[in-house]
Amino acid sequence: MNRHVIRLAGPLTGLVLATMIGVTPVLAAPEPTAAASTSRAGQAEELNSRIYCAREWSAARASATVRNLQAVGTCEIDRRLATIGRLDNAVDDARALTDAHEAALEVILDNSAAGLRALREEIEADTTVEELRADIKRIFEDFRIYALVTRQVWLVTAADTVNAAGAALNETAADLASLIAQAEANGKDVTVAKAALEAMQAAIDEALAGVDGLASEVLPLTPADWNAGTAGPVLREAREAIAAARADLRRATAEARQVIAALA
């Protein structure tokens, strides 16, 4: 096999794996509509509460006192702050994120954390059960850390990673085109290689087109959009676009291997 072809063969697998490992959206189940009181929550949020704040919720259900409800509120806020910390680390570690998208995500995370800390102070200062029920409801309705913010981080990171991988595969396609031209000049039949390269380029183009503008649609979404029911469809479409783009990149890599095999 031509040594230049060998040089290209190795990195192809890692290139596509980069779009699938480390940026896979670990998407939390959508948060339910906030309950009218702290004694009732949607099924998904109930599960999360049992896992993370089980003792606090149990005590509040048994006796809805100010002290017990404050414990529920502070626990739910603290676990969201811990999630924001993990998301912040993920943003810092995401090499494919553009500077603009990284900055936008950091603003979302910083504002969410600041708002939750302020709400925590209000909950600690509340003196009635009614005040606490209203403020605990705000934890779910006003921030949407699991339903929205987590998805914004992972979807935008995934889109930027697809763009980076697509750009790298475009460079590989250019190298393969040069190798095909050399082989053709040397009298080799390159019909199969050319067809595979054309299919590779089409798959790359589809992947990049699929995520074009995705970040600009996802980043402006707010908890109010989620509450109004308008954010959910946007997030679902974005997730579907990411999945399709990854499939396109896998197809592009398979076609690149076909080029390499045809030139061997």
C-alpha positions as semicolon CSV with decimal commas, in nm:
position;residue;x (nm);y (nm);z (nm)
1;M;0,000;0,000;0,000
2;N;0,120;0,353;-0,080
3;R;0,281;0,501;0,232
4;H;0,070;0,817;0,198
5;V;-0,242;0,604;0,199
6;I;-0,120;0,424;0,510
7;R;-0,064;0,758;0,679
8;L;-0,429;0,853;0,626
9;A;-0,582;0,521;0,725
10;G;-0,502;0,526;1,096
11;P;-0,656;0,857;1,209
12;L;-0,991;0,803;1,039
13;T;-1,144;0,590;1,311
14;G;-1,035;0,825;1,588
15;L;-1,171;1,120;1,396
16;V;-1,524;0,988;1,395
17;L;-1,500;0,849;1,747
18;A;-1,429;1,204;1,859
19;T;-1,781;1,295;1,749
20;M;-1,933;1,013;1,950
21;I;-1,730;0,981;2,271
22;G;-1,707;1,254;2,530
23;V;-1,978;1,468;2,372
24;T;-2,264;1,221;2,382
25;P;-2,556;1,413;2,525
26;V;-2,647;1,263;2,861
27;L;-2,988;1,415;2,837
28;A;-3,192;1,422;3,151
29;A;-3,558;1,335;3,120
30;P;-3,767;1,649;3,079
31;E;-3,869;1,809;3,403
32;P;-4,243;1,799;3,461
33;T;-4,463;2,101;3,499
34;A;-4,401;2,230;3,849
35;A;-4,643;2,096;4,104
36;A;-4,896;2,320;4,272
37;S;-4,744;2,229;4,608
38;T;-4,424;2,067;4,730
39;S;-4,612;1,751;4,824
40;R;-4,665;1,658;4,457
41;A;-4,417;1,645;4,171
42;G;-4,409;1,482;3,832
43;Q;-4,289;1,125;3,799
44;A;-3,947;1,210;3,652
45;E;-3,872;1,475;3,909
46;E;-3,998;1,248;4,186
47;L;-3,739;0,990;4,080
48;N;-3,461;1,249;4,083
49;S;-3,576;1,376;4,421
50;R;-3,577;1,032;4,576
51;I;-3,225;0,974;4,452
52;Y;-3,069;1,307;4,549
53;C;-3,287;1,455;4,821
54;A;-3,476;1,150;4,948
55;R;-3,453;1,225;5,316
56;E;-3,558;1,588;5,277
57;W;-3,860;1,506;5,060
58;S;-3,966;1,226;5,291
59;A;-3,956;1,449;5,595
60;A;-4,149;1,726;5,416
61;R;-4,419;1,486;5,305
62;A;-4,456;1,352;5,657
63;S;-4,467;1,703;5,806
64;A;-4,473;2,012;5,586
65;T;-4,306;2,244;5,836
66;V;-4,098;2,549;5,751
67;R;-3,782;2,371;5,855
68;N;-3,853;2,061;5,647
69;L;-3,952;2,257;5,340
70;Q;-3,641;2,472;5,368
71;A;-3,436;2,152;5,370
72;V;-3,609;2,040;5,050
73;G;-3,544;2,372;4,880
74;T;-3,179;2,398;4,976
75;C;-3,113;2,036;4,877
76;E;-3,276;2,076;4,535
77;I;-3,083;2,397;4,475
78;D;-2,754;2,248;4,590
79;R;-2,785;1,950;4,357
80;R;-2,853;2,186;4,068
81;L;-2,550;2,392;4,160
82;A;-2,344;2,073;4,161
83;T;-2,478;1,989;3,814
84;I;-2,388;2,337;3,691
85;G;-2,036;2,283;3,822
86;R;-2,005;1,963;3,621
87;L;-2,143;2,131;3,311
88;D;-1,899;2,417;3,356
89;N;-1,612;2,168;3,365
90;A;-1,746;2,000;3,052
91;V;-1,755;2,334;2,871
92;D;-1,398;2,409;2,978
93;D;-1,280;2,068;2,855
94;A;-1,465;2,079;2,521
95;R;-1,189;2,155;2,271
96;A;-1,424;2,176;1,974
97;L;-1,641;2,455;2,114
98;T;-1,600;2,785;1,935
99;D;-1,503;3,080;2,152
100;A;-1,843;3,242;2,095
101;H;-2,037;2,931;2,190
102;E;-1,819;2,868;2,493
103;A;-1,879;3,224;2,612
104;A;-2,255;3,195;2,555
105;L;-2,276;2,869;2,752
106;E;-2,072;3,018;3,035
107;V;-2,317;3,310;3,057
108;I;-2,609;3,067;3,079
109;L;-2,437;2,863;3,350
110;D;-2,318;3,165;3,548
111;N;-2,660;3,331;3,541
112;S;-2,831;3,007;3,641
113;A;-2,595;2,959;3,933
114;A;-2,632;3,319;4,049
115;G;-3,010;3,298;4,032
116;L;-3,020;2,973;4,225
117;R;-2,793;3,110;4,497
118;A;-3,017;3,414;4,534
119;L;-3,322;3,189;4,555
120;R;-3,146;2,979;4,817
121;E;-3,110;3,289;5,033
122;E;-3,479;3,365;4,991
123;I;-3,573;3,012;5,092
124;E;-3,354;3,033;5,399
125;A;-3,527;3,360;5,492
126;D;-3,883;3,236;5,431
127;T;-4,097;3,208;5,743
128;T;-4,418;3,048;5,617
129;V;-4,511;2,726;5,444
130;E;-4,688;2,923;5,169
131;E;-4,374;3,126;5,091
132;L;-4,166;2,812;5,078
133;R;-4,403;2,626;4,848
134;A;-4,397;2,920;4,608
135;D;-4,017;2,947;4,616
136;I;-3,961;2,572;4,580
137;K;-4,186;2,581;4,275
138;R;-3,953;2,845;4,129
139;I;-3,660;2,603;4,147
140;F;-3,832;2,394;3,883
141;E;-4,001;2,661;3,674
142;D;-3,749;2,945;3,670
143;F;-3,427;2,755;3,594
144;R;-3,491;2,423;3,417
145;I;-3,136;2,300;3,471
146;Y;-3,215;1,941;3,373
147;A;-3,478;2,001;3,109
148;L;-3,302;2,284;2,927
149;V;-2,957;2,397;3,040
150;T;-2,801;2,050;3,036
151;R;-2,931;1,999;2,684
152;Q;-2,799;2,334;2,570
153;V;-2,449;2,244;2,684
154;W;-2,440;1,900;2,528
155;L;-2,618;1,984;2,203
156;V;-2,405;2,290;2,127
157;T;-2,088;2,100;2,219
158;A;-2,192;1,810;1,997
159;A;-2,271;2,041;1,705
160;D;-1,934;2,211;1,729
161;T;-1,764;1,872;1,748
162;V;-1,942;1,763;1,431
163;N;-1,820;2,081;1,263
164;A;-1,462;2,017;1,374
165;A;-1,471;1,655;1,261
166;G;-1,627;1,755;0,930
167;A;-1,352;2,009;0,870
168;A;-1,087;1,749;0,945
169;L;-1,253;1,498;0,713
170;N;-1,262;1,763;0,440
171;E;-0,885;1,789;0,473
172;T;-0,860;1,412;0,449
173;A;-1,080;1,418;0,138
174;A;-0,846;1,672;-0,021
175;D;-0,548;1,447;0,054
176;L;-0,730;1,149;-0,093
177;A;-0,815;1,349;-0,405
178;S;-0,445;1,420;-0,452
179;L;-0,362;1,052;-0,413
180;I;-0,627;0,959;-0,667
181;A;-0,483;1,209;-0,913
182;Q;-0,134;1,064;-0,863
183;A;-0,260;0,709;-0,909
184;E;-0,452;0,805;-1,222
185;A;-0,143;0,974;-1,365
186;N;0,046;0,651;-1,304
187;G;-0,207;0,458;-1,509
188;K;-0,415;0,307;-1,228
189;D;-0,789;0,258;-1,271
190;V;-0,934;0,494;-1,010
191;T;-1,304;0,464;-1,099
192;V;-1,395;0,301;-0,767
193;A;-1,180;0,540;-0,567
194;K;-1,338;0,843;-0,733
195;A;-1,691;0,718;-0,664
196;A;-1,607;0,652;-0,300
197;L;-1,450;0,996;-0,264
198;E;-1,760;1,158;-0,414
199;A;-1,980;0,967;-0,168
200;M;-1,747;1,067;0,116
201;Q;-1,771;1,434;0,028
202;A;-2,150;1,415;0,001
203;A;-2,172;1,259;0,347
204;I;-1,948;1,528;0,495
205;D;-2,158;1,800;0,335
206;E;-2,477;1,647;0,473
207;A;-2,329;1,627;0,823
208;L;-2,222;1,990;0,822
209;A;-2,550;2,109;0,672
210;G;-2,741;1,915;0,937
211;V;-2,589;2,109;1,226
212;D;-2,568;2,444;1,049
213;G;-2,737;2,703;1,267
214;L;-2,814;2,453;1,543
215;A;-2,636;2,652;1,814
216;S;-2,811;2,974;1,716
217;E;-3,145;2,799;1,769
218;V;-3,056;2,627;2,096
219;L;-2,858;2,892;2,283
220;P;-3,131;3,161;2,305
221;L;-3,383;2,923;2,464
222;T;-3,495;3,018;2,815
223;P;-3,684;2,846;3,097
224;A;-3,985;3,055;2,994
225;D;-3,965;2,896;2,648
226;W;-3,964;2,552;2,809
227;N;-4,262;2,641;3,029
228;A;-4,451;2,769;2,725
229;G;-4,385;2,444;2,537
230;T;-4,179;2,605;2,260
231;A;-3,832;2,487;2,366
232;G;-3,905;2,114;2,368
233;P;-3,955;2,074;1,991
234;V;-3,641;2,277;1,918
235;L;-3,434;2,056;2,148
236;R;-3,577;1,736;2,001
237;E;-3,503;1,850;1,647
238;A;-3,151;1,946;1,749
239;R;-3,089;1,607;1,906
240;E;-3,218;1,435;1,591
241;A;-2,993;1,655;1,377
242;I;-2,689;1,560;1,586
243;A;-2,770;1,189;1,555
244;A;-2,809;1,220;1,177
245;A;-2,486;1,417;1,143
246;R;-2,293;1,154;1,336
247;A;-2,432;0,886;1,106
248;D;-2,321;1,095;0,808
249;L;-1,969;1,123;0,949
250;R;-1,953;0,748;1,005
251;R;-2,060;0,703;0,643
252;A;-1,795;0,950;0,527
253;T;-1,529;0,756;0,716
254;A;-1,645;0,428;0,564
255;E;-1,621;0,581;0,217
256;A;-1,272;0,710;0,295
257;R;-1,170;0,357;0,380
258;Q;-1,312;0,247;0,046
259;V;-1,090;0,504;-0,128
260;I;-0,788;0,376;0,059
261;A;-0,871;0,016;-0,025
262;A;-0,920;0,104;-0,393
263;L;-0,580;0,273;-0,408
264;A;-0,397;-0,010;-0,231
